[in-house]
Amino acid sequence: MSFQGLHIMPENEWDEFYSQLKEPLPVVFRITGYKSQAQELLKIIRTQFFNMIGKFTSSSGLLGTGESTSIMSDTKLSDQLNQSSANKDQSATDSTVSAKGDTTEQEVKKDSDADSKEGLLRENIKPPRCLSWYPDELAWQVDLSRKAVRSEDILNKFHRFLVCETEIGNISRQEAVSMIPPLVLDIRSNSRVLDMCASPGSKTAQLIEYLHKDESSVPEGFVVANDRDNKRCYLMVHQVKRLSSPCCMIVNHDAAFFPKLQSTLDSEKPQALLFDRVLADVPCSGDGTIRKNIDVWKKWTPNTGYGLHGLQSKILKRGLELLEVGGRLVYSTCSMHPAEDEAVVAEILRQSQGSVEMVDVSASLPGLKYAPGLSKWRLMTKKGEWIHSIEDVPLHMKSQITKSMFPPTAEEAERFKLHRCIRVLPHQQDTGGFFIAVLQKIQPLPWSREARLAKGSEGKTSPEEESGNVDDGMGDTPAASETSGAACDPVQPLPENRKRKGMTEEGPQPQKQPFKGYKEDPFLFLQPEDPVWAPVRDFYGLGEDFPVRQLLYRSEQGPKRSLYFVSKALANIVENNRDKVRFVNMGVKTLSRSPSPVVPECDFRLAQECMGSLRDLFAKRRMFITAHDAIVILSQESPFFCKLSPSTQEVIAKTDPGSVVFTFRPSESDSEPNCEVTFCGWRGRTSVRSFVPRFEREHYLRLFGKDLHQINEEVCQQKKAKEEAKTAANNLGNLVDGELSPEVSDDDMSGPAVTGSASVTKDDDEQCFPEESDSVNDEILKEDKDCPGIDGTLTSAIKESSSDQ
Ligand SMILES: C[S@@+](CC[C@H](N)C(=O)[O-])C[C@H]1O[C@@H](n2cnc3c(N)ncnc32)[C@H](O)[C@@H]1O
C-alpha cells in the first residue's frame, strides 16, 4: 500500500493519516424513521443511554484526555452529558474536574485493583459524539469495544437496543462518510431518484427516508435502486423492507447500460422517464475502507483503480444521460485514488462541454473536515515508478492506463471547478476515506438527441425517438460482465496484459443480446373486478377512490396470498416497462390471506408493514386508544376488553370482529410519547390483540416508557411464584381440589389496570412474547380457550376449520 507521493494530502499529514488507518472504525448510527418518532427515539437515547455512558467517561477521568476533550468540544450533546452528570452525580463531577487537575488523580490511585481494572476499561469508553454536519443531531458516533459491551450492563443494554431498533429500521448503522452522498443529493418528497449501484443499500435506505421526511402518507417521488449483481439485489431487499416504503423498487441491470424507462405519469402517450436525482456510488478499489477491510492492505496496487476507471466513467456518463436537465447527480467512491475520483469526473465534464457543472455543497455540511478536490496528481506503476504523461506509459501498461486518468490542464481544472469535489481522509475526523462530487445538468448533453436537434444537425425523428423509446445506442446487457465491486468488497484489478471478454480499457462494452427475462415471479396488479376485491373493499370500508390498481400480487396461479401496495409512480413504471426491466422487489405488504370463522365475510387481514404509510386509508377499522390501552395491548397477548379504558370499550362494542388499526395520539395529559403510534391488531369476540413483530412491540413499548424485557421478567417471576405457591400448598395438603391458594388467585377479569412497568394479571403466562404468532386462527383458538363461556363444540369446530387450510 503506498499512497505517499500521490499528492492526495500534504506530506506533513502522512504520519497521522497512516497511523489512523491502523485504528478500528468507530460505531456510527443514524436515527431514521418518521420525524416525530425519530425525535422521541433521540430523547430516549439521550436520557437512558448517553447520560449513563457520559457518567462513565466523566467518572473515569477520560474527559481530561486531549482527544476526548477535542471530541467533546464540537458536540452539543457533550455539554449536556457533562451537565447532566454534574447535576445527577456530584462525585462523578468531582472526578471529571479533578481528572484535569491533581487532587483526584491521587484519589483514583487509592482505588482497589478491581476498580482500576474496571477503570481502565472505562477509560476506553469515549463519550458519544454527534456528527455536526448531519441534520437534526440524528447521527452519532460511539466507540464501543466488544469487551466494554460485555463488561458494562448499560452498554450491553444499549447494544441490544441498537440491534432491536436497527432490525425494524428505526436506526441504521452506517459509516459516517457513507452518509454524505444521499445528504448532498438534496432529496424532496417528489424527487424521482435513481440509485445506480445500490447494494447493500445503506444509501438507498437514506434516500427513502428523505423521501418520507415530511410524513406525507405516500410521497409522490420514488427511488429506483439498481445493482448489476443479482444476488446483491436480494441483500438489499431486507435493508429496504425495514423501511416499509411503497415508493422504492429494486431492479437488476448493468448501470452503464441502464435502460431508459417509459412512463405515462405526465402524459397519455408513454414518454421517456428521466430522474431528477441520480446517485452513482460506483464500484471502486475500496482503499478508503482499509480500516475495516484488512485485505486491502495486502491487495491494493495502483492498478486496482486503473482497472475500474473506464467502468466508473461509463456509469457516470449513463447517469447523466438519465438525468433531467436541472437535476442533480452525486458521484461517489470509497477510494482515495484520483484515477477513480477526479479523473473520472474531469473526463465526463470534458465530454459534456459545459452542459454539466460542479456544485459547491460545502454550506450543507457544517463542520465536516475534508480536503478539496485535486487538480494535480501523479500515476504510478505497480512497482512504484511515477508516470507523468500518457507518453511515459510503459508498453506493458498501455492497455490499462488511458489518457483520461491523467490530470486535466490547469485551464480545464479551473473551468471544471474540481476543487469543489470533497475528499474525506481518515485522519481528519476518525472515519473511512471517501470521495464525493456533486454535479448539476444545466443543458442537454452534447451527444443527446435534443442537443443535436437544437443544433439542427438532424432531420426528422422517428416515433420511437419522440417517445424517448430508444436506448441511445447503449443496449441492455443481461449477462453480467466480469467486473464487480462494493463499498466493502474492493474490486480486484484486471490482470496485466489480459483483457477480459467484453471489456476494453473503457469498461464493459454493450453486448447486444435479447432480453431473456429472469427468475422472479411476475408483478401483477389487482383489478377492481377481481373477486377478492369486493369483500376487502366492503369489510374495510374502502371508497371508490381507493387505488386498487396499486395493489400487486406475485402468483399468476392459485389464490392470491398477499397484496402489496406500491405508489402510483412505481405502478406506472411496472406497467410501462415490463419488457425491458428486471424488477426484483417492491411494495409494502398490506393485506394477507388469513381466513377466520369469526370474520367469514373477509379473508384478508391487515399487515403491520403498511401502517406507516397507509393507516389513514383504513379509517373504518381504526380505533383511537389511550396510552394505557396501547401498553395493555402491546404487553399482554390477548387482553379482555374489560382491561381497556371505558372509551375504548365503547368503540370496540361498535366495531365488528376482525382486523383493526390501533392509534395512540398524544394529548396534553400524556407525558410520553410525544408522537403518534399506530399498530395493527385484531378485535376478537372478547379480547383484542396486536399483530406486531417482537422488535417492533419492544420499540413501541419503549416509546411508552416500558421495557418489554422487564415486563417479561416480572411475568416469569410471577409465574414461578405461582407454581411455588401451588407446590407448597400441595405439600401442606391445603389445596382443595381445583382451587388455588388465595395469594395466587386468578384475575377476575376486572383486574387491575396496567400501572408501573408491568401488569401481572391472569394472562401472565401469555404475556411473554418469545416468538411472534402470526396466525389469526392461533389467536382465535387461544381466545376461545381463555374466554369463559365458549363451549368445547365451537372450539373443535374452529380447530377443524383451521386444520382444513
Ligand atoms: C460501492 S458499492 C455500492 C454501495 C451502496 N451504494 C451502499 O451504500 O450500500 C458498489 C455496488 O456496485 C455494484 N456494481 C458493480 N458493477 C456494477 C455495474 N456495472 N452496474 C451496477 N452495479 C454495479 C456492486 O455489485 C456493488 O453492490
The ligand as a Tripos MOL2 file, in Angstrom:
@<TRIPOS>MOLECULE
LIG
   27    29     1     0     0
SMALL
NO_CHARGES

@<TRIPOS>ATOM
      1 C1        -19.7690    0.7920   -3.7120 C.3       1 LIG1
      2 S1        -20.8980   -0.4730   -3.8090 S.3       1 LIG1
      3 C2        -22.3930    0.3180   -3.5220 C.3       1 LIG1
      4 C3        -22.6930    0.5610   -2.0780 C.3       1 LIG1
      5 C4        -24.1020    1.0680   -1.8880 C.3       1 LIG1
      6 N1        -24.3500    2.2690   -2.6420 N.3       1 LIG1
      7 C5        -24.4260    1.3200   -0.4260 C.2       1 LIG1
      8 O1        -24.3610    2.4340    0.0090 O.co2     1 LIG1
      9 O2        -24.7540    0.3600    0.2830 O.co2     1 LIG1
     10 C6        -20.9060   -0.7850   -5.4820 C.3       1 LIG1
     11 C7        -22.0130   -1.6990   -5.9780 C.3       1 LIG1
     12 O3        -21.9660   -1.6370   -7.3880 O.3       1 LIG1
     13 C8        -22.3640   -2.8740   -7.9010 C.3       1 LIG1
     14 N2        -21.8920   -2.8800   -9.2950 N.ar      1 LIG1
     15 C9        -20.6950   -3.2340   -9.7840 C.ar      1 LIG1
     16 N3        -20.6740   -3.0430  -11.1060 N.ar      1 LIG1
     17 C10       -21.8880   -2.5510  -11.4330 C.ar      1 LIG1
     18 C11       -22.4890   -2.1640  -12.6540 C.ar      1 LIG1
     19 N4        -21.8310   -2.2310  -13.8110 N.pl3     1 LIG1
     20 N5        -23.7620   -1.7370  -12.6370 N.ar      1 LIG1
     21 C12       -24.4650   -1.6670  -11.4720 C.ar      1 LIG1
     22 N6        -23.9470   -2.0240  -10.3070 N.ar      1 LIG1
     23 C13       -22.6670   -2.4540  -10.2950 C.ar      1 LIG1
     24 C14       -21.7430   -3.8800   -6.9920 C.3       1 LIG1
     25 O4        -22.4460   -5.0930   -7.0560 O.3       1 LIG1
     26 C15       -21.8650   -3.1700   -5.6480 C.3       1 LIG1
     27 O5        -23.0030   -3.6250   -4.9810 O.3       1 LIG1
@<TRIPOS>BOND
     1     1     2 1
     2     2     3 1
     3     2    10 1
     4     3     4 1
     5     4     5 1
     6     5     6 1
     7     5     7 1
     8     7     8 2
     9     7     9 1
    10    10    11 1
    11    11    12 1
    12    11    26 1
    13    12    13 1
    14    13    14 1
    15    13    24 1
    16    14    15 ar
    17    14    23 ar
    18    15    16 ar
    19    16    17 ar
    20    17    18 ar
    21    17    23 ar
    22    18    19 1
    23    18    20 ar
    24    20    21 ar
    25    21    22 ar
    26    22    23 ar
    27    24    25 1
    28    24    26 1
    29    26    27 1
@<TRIPOS>SUBSTRUCTURE
     1 LIG1         1 GROUP 0 **** ****
